[in-house]
Amino acid sequence: MTILSDGHVVYAGQARAMLDYFTLIGYPCPPLTNPCDFYIDLTTIDHRHKENEAVSRERMNKLLRLFQEAISEVPSGMYTSAKISLGSSVESESDSNSRHSQSFD
């Protein structure tokens, strides 16, 4: 499972580990709440009011920093392997561009 906020990864890992991870960093999911809904809402930037946007951006930056710290502690190669397996099903931009480009010779 991967959760993005404003284009940045704030969680990537097994879905069953998501609750433990967010609880560990201070964001436990309330009882009787759908965890996916809760964490998507938590990581969404609120653009309705400037004050809300500032608060949600600060929270997003904290989540991003905490995730970066967490993956820096992962033994070498483990996160890279996960990224490779995740990315293997996604076409790279250069592959896409080379297939869709036209020559005007």
C-alpha positions as a LaTeX table, in Angstrom:
\begin{tabular}{lrrr}
\hline
Residue & $x$ (\AA) & $y$ (\AA) & $z$ (\AA) \\
\hline
Met1 & 0.00 & 0.00 & 0.00 \\
Thr2 & 1.28 & 3.45 & $-0.86$ \\
Ile3 & $-0.16$ & 6.73 & 0.39 \\
Leu4 & 0.82 & 9.93 & $-1.39$ \\
Ser5 & 0.27 & 13.47 & $-0.22$ \\
Asp6 & 0.76 & 16.30 & $-2.69$ \\
Gly7 & 2.79 & 13.91 & $-4.85$ \\
His8 & 5.07 & 12.72 & $-2.02$ \\
Val9 & 5.13 & 9.26 & $-0.44$ \\
Val10 & 4.11 & 9.42 & 3.22 \\
Tyr11 & 3.63 & 5.65 & 3.59 \\
Ala12 & 4.65 & 2.64 & 1.55 \\
Gly13 & 4.44 & $-0.81$ & 3.01 \\
Gln14 & 2.15 & $-3.67$ & 3.77 \\
Ala15 & $-1.46$ & $-2.71$ & 4.40 \\
Arg16 & $-1.52$ & $-4.74$ & 7.62 \\
Ala17 & 1.48 & $-2.74$ & 8.94 \\
Met18 & $-0.11$ & 0.64 & 8.21 \\
Leu19 & $-2.06$ & 0.87 & 11.49 \\
Asp20 & 1.02 & 0.04 & 13.58 \\
Tyr21 & 3.18 & 2.52 & 11.65 \\
Phe22 & 0.79 & 5.47 & 11.99 \\
Thr23 & 0.11 & 4.63 & 15.65 \\
Leu24 & 3.85 & 4.54 & 16.31 \\
Ile25 & 4.31 & 8.03 & 14.83 \\
Gly26 & 1.38 & 9.47 & 16.80 \\
Tyr27 & $-1.61$ & 9.07 & 14.49 \\
Pro28 & $-3.68$ & 6.11 & 15.72 \\
Cys29 & $-6.84$ & 5.32 & 13.81 \\
Pro30 & $-9.94$ & 5.96 & 15.96 \\
Pro31 & $-12.09$ & 2.93 & 16.81 \\
Leu32 & $-14.86$ & 2.08 & 14.34 \\
Thr33 & $-13.18$ & 4.17 & 11.63 \\
Asn34 & $-12.10$ & 2.84 & 8.25 \\
Pro35 & $-8.27$ & 3.08 & 8.38 \\
Cys36 & $-7.92$ & 3.86 & 4.66 \\
Asp37 & $-10.43$ & 6.70 & 4.88 \\
Phe38 & $-8.80$ & 8.04 & 8.04 \\
Tyr39 & $-5.25$ & 8.02 & 6.66 \\
Ile40 & $-6.23$ & 9.44 & 3.27 \\
Asp41 & $-8.02$ & 12.26 & 5.08 \\
Leu42 & $-5.01$ & 12.74 & 7.38 \\
Thr43 & $-2.65$ & 13.14 & 4.42 \\
Thr44 & $-4.89$ & 15.37 & 2.29 \\
Ile45 & $-4.04$ & 19.06 & 1.93 \\
Asp46 & $-7.11$ & 21.13 & 2.89 \\
His47 & $-7.36$ & 24.00 & 0.39 \\
Arg48 & $-10.68$ & 25.40 & 1.69 \\
His49 & $-9.13$ & 27.97 & 4.06 \\
Lys50 & $-5.59$ & 29.35 & 4.32 \\
Glu51 & $-5.35$ & 28.37 & 8.01 \\
Asn52 & $-6.47$ & 24.81 & 7.29 \\
Glu53 & $-4.06$ & 24.59 & 4.37 \\
Ala54 & $-1.15$ & 25.71 & 6.53 \\
Val55 & $-2.00$ & 23.17 & 9.24 \\
Ser56 & $-2.48$ & 20.32 & 6.76 \\
Arg57 & 0.77 & 21.18 & 4.91 \\
Glu58 & 2.67 & 21.22 & 8.20 \\
Arg59 & 1.21 & 17.79 & 9.05 \\
Met60 & 2.05 & 16.48 & 5.56 \\
Asn61 & 5.64 & 17.72 & 5.89 \\
Lys62 & 5.91 & 15.99 & 9.28 \\
Leu63 & 4.53 & 12.73 & 7.83 \\
Leu64 & 6.93 & 12.98 & 4.90 \\
Arg65 & 9.91 & 13.59 & 7.20 \\
Leu66 & 8.92 & 10.70 & 9.49 \\
Phe67 & 8.54 & 8.34 & 6.53 \\
Gln68 & 11.91 & 9.40 & 5.12 \\
Glu69 & 13.48 & 8.73 & 8.53 \\
Ala70 & 11.77 & 5.35 & 8.73 \\
Ile71 & 13.02 & 4.19 & 5.32 \\
Ser72 & 16.53 & 5.43 & 6.07 \\
Glu73 & 16.60 & 2.90 & 8.92 \\
Val74 & 15.60 & $-0.02$ & 6.68 \\
Pro75 & 18.51 & $-2.39$ & 5.96 \\
Ser76 & 20.26 & $-1.59$ & 2.71 \\
Gly77 & 18.45 & $-2.83$ & $-0.38$ \\
Met78 & 15.13 & $-3.75$ & 1.24 \\
Tyr79 & 13.30 & $-0.54$ & 0.33 \\
Thr80 & 15.00 & $-0.43$ & $-3.06$ \\
Ser81 & 13.71 & $-3.93$ & $-3.79$ \\
Ala82 & 10.22 & $-2.90$ & $-2.79$ \\
Lys83 & 10.39 & 0.16 & $-5.04$ \\
Ile84 & 11.63 & $-1.96$ & $-7.93$ \\
Ser85 & 8.81 & $-4.49$ & $-7.55$ \\
Leu86 & 6.26 & $-1.69$ & $-7.21$ \\
Gly87 & 7.68 & 0.18 & $-10.17$ \\
Ser88 & 7.98 & $-2.86$ & $-12.41$ \\
Ser89 & 4.31 & $-2.62$ & $-13.33$ \\
Val90 & 4.53 & 1.10 & $-14.07$ \\
Glu91 & 5.84 & 2.28 & $-17.42$ \\
Ser92 & 8.71 & 4.70 & $-17.04$ \\
Glu93 & 8.32 & 8.14 & $-18.57$ \\
Ser94 & 11.24 & 7.60 & $-20.94$ \\
Asp95 & 9.74 & 4.30 & $-22.16$ \\
Ser96 & 6.41 & 6.00 & $-22.71$ \\
Asn97 & 7.99 & 8.96 & $-24.52$ \\
Ser98 & 10.06 & 6.77 & $-26.83$ \\
Arg99 & 6.99 & 4.77 & $-27.87$ \\
His100 & 4.83 & 7.85 & $-28.45$ \\
Ser101 & 7.32 & 10.20 & $-30.04$ \\
Gln102 & 7.19 & 10.93 & $-33.73$ \\
Ser103 & 10.03 & 11.64 & $-36.06$ \\
Phe104 & 9.66 & 14.61 & $-38.37$ \\
Asp105 & 12.61 & 13.89 & $-40.66$ \\
\hline
\end{tabular}
